[in-house]
Amino acid sequence: MDTGMAKYLVLIYGDEQEWDSASPAELTAKHAAHEAFAAAAGPAILGGEQLQAASTATTLRTLSGGRAVPIDGPFPESKEVLGGYYVLEAPDLDAAVALAGMLPEIAESGGGVEIRPIVSR
């Protein structure tokens, strides 16, 4: 059933050192901000999760011979890492941007949110 709505992947980036050093009060405030986001988005949230530390990632690379080889660590090496995601359903990109604009990681130094349309099938 086509609802006329598009799906968007909202990727949440930030600095793991900053996240790890957050005080209990800062963590409580961030959790409350995500709860406010979830309440505002309601059924537009189709899924989402917080991810474990980037150090737990496994990346697959193709080496000579075309064989995929697992390598410890995230795909890019950078200070900012992917910390979580949401899958949203919204009528258009403007609506997805308005919802994602509520996420607290946008205000963090080194933090940000990437919104990508999901290919419909």
C-alpha positions as protocol buffer text, in pm:
chain_id: "A"
residue {
  index: 1
  type: MET
  ca { x: 0 y: 0 z: 0 }
}
residue {
  index: 2
  type: ASP
  ca { x: 153 y: 331 z: -109 }
}
residue {
  index: 3
  type: THR
  ca { x: 96 y: 597 z: 157 }
}
residue {
  index: 4
  type: GLY
  ca { x: 239 y: 878 z: -56 }
}
residue {
  index: 5
  type: MET
  ca { x: 502 y: 921 z: 213 }
}
residue {
  index: 6
  type: ALA
  ca { x: 877 y: 896 z: 160 }
}
residue {
  index: 7
  type: LYS
  ca { x: 1120 y: 724 z: 393 }
}
residue {
  index: 8
  type: TYR
  ca { x: 1435 y: 891 z: 523 }
}
residue {
  index: 9
  type: LEU
  ca { x: 1735 y: 758 z: 710 }
}
residue {
  index: 10
  type: VAL
  ca { x: 1850 y: 1002 z: 976 }
}
residue {
  index: 11
  type: LEU
  ca { x: 2213 y: 932 z: 1071 }
}
residue {
  index: 12
  type: ILE
  ca { x: 2335 y: 1079 z: 1400 }
}
residue {
  index: 13
  type: TYR
  ca { x: 2704 y: 1171 z: 1419 }
}
residue {
  index: 14
  type: GLY
  ca { x: 2915 y: 1298 z: 1703 }
}
residue {
  index: 15
  type: ASP
  ca { x: 3236 y: 1278 z: 1899 }
}
residue {
  index: 16
  type: GLU
  ca { x: 3252 y: 957 z: 2105 }
}
residue {
  index: 17
  type: GLN
  ca { x: 3494 y: 1114 z: 2353 }
}
residue {
  index: 18
  type: GLU
  ca { x: 3241 y: 1388 z: 2417 }
}
residue {
  index: 19
  type: TRP
  ca { x: 2962 y: 1132 z: 2456 }
}
residue {
  index: 20
  type: ASP
  ca { x: 3173 y: 918 z: 2691 }
}
residue {
  index: 21
  type: SER
  ca { x: 3264 y: 1215 z: 2911 }
}
residue {
  index: 22
  type: ALA
  ca { x: 2909 y: 1348 z: 2944 }
}
residue {
  index: 23
  type: SER
  ca { x: 2787 y: 1402 z: 3299 }
}
residue {
  index: 24
  type: PRO
  ca { x: 2478 y: 1219 z: 3427 }
}
residue {
  index: 25
  type: ALA
  ca { x: 2282 y: 1544 z: 3395 }
}
residue {
  index: 26
  type: GLU
  ca { x: 2395 y: 1588 z: 3033 }
}
residue {
  index: 27
  type: LEU
  ca { x: 2298 y: 1228 z: 2954 }
}
residue {
  index: 28
  type: THR
  ca { x: 1958 y: 1279 z: 3117 }
}
residue {
  index: 29
  type: ALA
  ca { x: 1903 y: 1596 z: 2911 }
}
residue {
  index: 30
  type: LYS
  ca { x: 2002 y: 1419 z: 2588 }
}
residue {
  index: 31
  type: HIS
  ca { x: 1770 y: 1128 z: 2667 }
}
residue {
  index: 32
  type: ALA
  ca { x: 1486 y: 1374 z: 2734 }
}
residue {
  index: 33
  type: ALA
  ca { x: 1556 y: 1548 z: 2402 }
}
residue {
  index: 34
  type: HIS
  ca { x: 1534 y: 1215 z: 2217 }
}
residue {
  index: 35
  type: GLU
  ca { x: 1207 y: 1137 z: 2399 }
}
residue {
  index: 36
  type: ALA
  ca { x: 1071 y: 1479 z: 2293 }
}
residue {
  index: 37
  type: PHE
  ca { x: 1178 y: 1405 z: 1935 }
}
residue {
  index: 38
  type: ALA
  ca { x: 1005 y: 1065 z: 1949 }
}
residue {
  index: 39
  type: ALA
  ca { x: 688 y: 1222 z: 2092 }
}
residue {
  index: 40
  type: ALA
  ca { x: 683 y: 1489 z: 1820 }
}
residue {
  index: 41
  type: ALA
  ca { x: 756 y: 1240 z: 1541 }
}
residue {
  index: 42
  type: GLY
  ca { x: 510 y: 979 z: 1670 }
}
residue {
  index: 43
  type: PRO
  ca { x: 428 y: 718 z: 1406 }
}
residue {
  index: 44
  type: ALA
  ca { x: 666 y: 885 z: 1160 }
}
residue {
  index: 45
  type: ILE
  ca { x: 945 y: 692 z: 1334 }
}
residue {
  index: 46
  type: LEU
  ca { x: 960 y: 352 z: 1169 }
}
residue {
  index: 47
  type: GLY
  ca { x: 1268 y: 240 z: 1359 }
}
residue {
  index: 48
  type: GLY
  ca { x: 1594 y: 349 z: 1511 }
}
residue {
  index: 49
  type: GLU
  ca { x: 1866 y: 246 z: 1749 }
}
residue {
  index: 50
  type: GLN
  ca { x: 2171 y: 371 z: 1933 }
}
residue {
  index: 51
  type: LEU
  ca { x: 2485 y: 201 z: 1805 }
}
residue {
  index: 52
  type: GLN
  ca { x: 2771 y: 55 z: 2006 }
}
residue {
  index: 53
  type: ALA
  ca { x: 3110 y: 228 z: 1997 }
}
residue {
  index: 54
  type: ALA
  ca { x: 3284 y: 268 z: 1661 }
}
residue {
  index: 55
  type: SER
  ca { x: 3564 y: 48 z: 1794 }
}
residue {
  index: 56
  type: THR
  ca { x: 3321 y: -247 z: 1775 }
}
residue {
  index: 57
  type: ALA
  ca { x: 3262 y: -197 z: 1401 }
}
residue {
  index: 58
  type: THR
  ca { x: 3381 y: -439 z: 1137 }
}
residue {
  index: 59
  type: THR
  ca { x: 3443 y: -305 z: 786 }
}
residue {
  index: 60
  type: LEU
  ca { x: 3465 y: -525 z: 479 }
}
residue {
  index: 61
  type: ARG
  ca { x: 3726 y: -436 z: 217 }
}
residue {
  index: 62
  type: THR
  ca { x: 3805 y: -608 z: -108 }
}
residue {
  index: 63
  type: LEU
  ca { x: 4168 y: -699 z: -142 }
}
residue {
  index: 64
  type: SER
  ca { x: 4349 y: -826 z: -449 }
}
residue {
  index: 65
  type: GLY
  ca { x: 4178 y: -1132 z: -584 }
}
residue {
  index: 66
  type: GLY
  ca { x: 3833 y: -985 z: -518 }
}
residue {
  index: 67
  type: ARG
  ca { x: 3794 y: -1149 z: -178 }
}
residue {
  index: 68
  type: ALA
  ca { x: 3615 y: -951 z: 95 }
}
residue {
  index: 69
  type: VAL
  ca { x: 3825 y: -923 z: 410 }
}
residue {
  index: 70
  type: PRO
  ca { x: 3691 y: -800 z: 746 }
}
residue {
  index: 71
  type: ILE
  ca { x: 3889 y: -521 z: 912 }
}
residue {
  index: 72
  type: ASP
  ca { x: 3835 y: -398 z: 1267 }
}
residue {
  index: 73
  type: GLY
  ca { x: 3699 y: -46 z: 1299 }
}
residue {
  index: 74
  type: PRO
  ca { x: 3463 y: 188 z: 1118 }
}
residue {
  index: 75
  type: PHE
  ca { x: 3479 y: 260 z: 743 }
}
residue {
  index: 76
  type: PRO
  ca { x: 3615 y: 618 z: 768 }
}
residue {
  index: 77
  type: GLU
  ca { x: 3869 y: 716 z: 1030 }
}
residue {
  index: 78
  type: SER
  ca { x: 3750 y: 1043 z: 1175 }
}
residue {
  index: 79
  type: LYS
  ca { x: 3675 y: 1212 z: 1504 }
}
residue {
  index: 80
  type: GLU
  ca { x: 3302 y: 1209 z: 1428 }
}
residue {
  index: 81
  type: VAL
  ca { x: 3139 y: 867 z: 1427 }
}
residue {
  index: 82
  type: LEU
  ca { x: 2796 y: 728 z: 1357 }
}
residue {
  index: 83
  type: GLY
  ca { x: 2625 y: 688 z: 1693 }
}
residue {
  index: 84
  type: GLY
  ca { x: 2271 y: 598 z: 1597 }
}
residue {
  index: 85
  type: TYR
  ca { x: 1992 y: 635 z: 1347 }
}
residue {
  index: 86
  type: TYR
  ca { x: 1622 y: 675 z: 1293 }
}
residue {
  index: 87
  type: VAL
  ca { x: 1410 y: 571 z: 997 }
}
residue {
  index: 88
  type: LEU
  ca { x: 1140 y: 829 z: 939 }
}
residue {
  index: 89
  type: GLU
  ca { x: 838 y: 841 z: 713 }
}
residue {
  index: 90
  type: ALA
  ca { x: 748 y: 1194 z: 608 }
}
residue {
  index: 91
  type: PRO
  ca { x: 557 y: 1363 z: 326 }
}
residue {
  index: 92
  type: ASP
  ca { x: 874 y: 1533 z: 200 }
}
residue {
  index: 93
  type: LEU
  ca { x: 1232 y: 1628 z: 283 }
}
residue {
  index: 94
  type: ASP
  ca { x: 1124 y: 1954 z: 448 }
}
residue {
  index: 95
  type: ALA
  ca { x: 912 y: 1760 z: 699 }
}
residue {
  index: 96
  type: ALA
  ca { x: 1199 y: 1516 z: 768 }
}
residue {
  index: 97
  type: VAL
  ca { x: 1438 y: 1809 z: 819 }
}
residue {
  index: 98
  type: ALA
  ca { x: 1195 y: 1976 z: 1058 }
}
residue {
  index: 99
  type: LEU
  ca { x: 1171 y: 1661 z: 1271 }
}
residue {
  index: 100
  type: ALA
  ca { x: 1542 y: 1579 z: 1263 }
}
residue {
  index: 101
  type: GLY
  ca { x: 1619 y: 1938 z: 1358 }
}
residue {
  index: 102
  type: MET
  ca { x: 1498 y: 1852 z: 1708 }
}
residue {
  index: 103
  type: LEU
  ca { x: 1781 y: 1605 z: 1771 }
}
residue {
  index: 104
  type: PRO
  ca { x: 2026 y: 1723 z: 2039 }
}
residue {
  index: 105
  type: GLU
  ca { x: 2340 y: 1610 z: 1853 }
}
residue {
  index: 106
  type: ILE
  ca { x: 2298 y: 1900 z: 1611 }
}
residue {
  index: 107
  type: ALA
  ca { x: 2398 y: 2141 z: 1889 }
}
residue {
  index: 108
  type: GLU
  ca { x: 2705 y: 1942 z: 2000 }
}
residue {
  index: 109
  type: SER
  ca { x: 3051 y: 2046 z: 1886 }
}
residue {
  index: 110
  type: GLY
  ca { x: 3146 y: 1797 z: 1619 }
}
residue {
  index: 111
  type: GLY
  ca { x: 2793 y: 1663 z: 1609 }
}
residue {
  index: 112
  type: GLY
  ca { x: 2549 y: 1656 z: 1325 }
}
residue {
  index: 113
  type: VAL
  ca { x: 2267 y: 1476 z: 1156 }
}
residue {
  index: 114
  type: GLU
  ca { x: 2259 y: 1349 z: 798 }
}
residue {
  index: 115
  type: ILE
  ca { x: 1923 y: 1287 z: 630 }
}
residue {
  index: 116
  type: ARG
  ca { x: 1914 y: 1058 z: 329 }
}
residue {
  index: 117
  type: PRO
  ca { x: 1613 y: 950 z: 126 }
}
residue {
  index: 118
  type: ILE
  ca { x: 1559 y: 576 z: 111 }
}
residue {
  index: 119
  type: VAL
  ca { x: 1504 y: 429 z: -233 }
}
residue {
  index: 120
  type: SER
  ca { x: 1146 y: 307 z: -256 }
}
residue {
  index: 121
  type: ARG
  ca { x: 1087 y: -30 z: -414 }
}
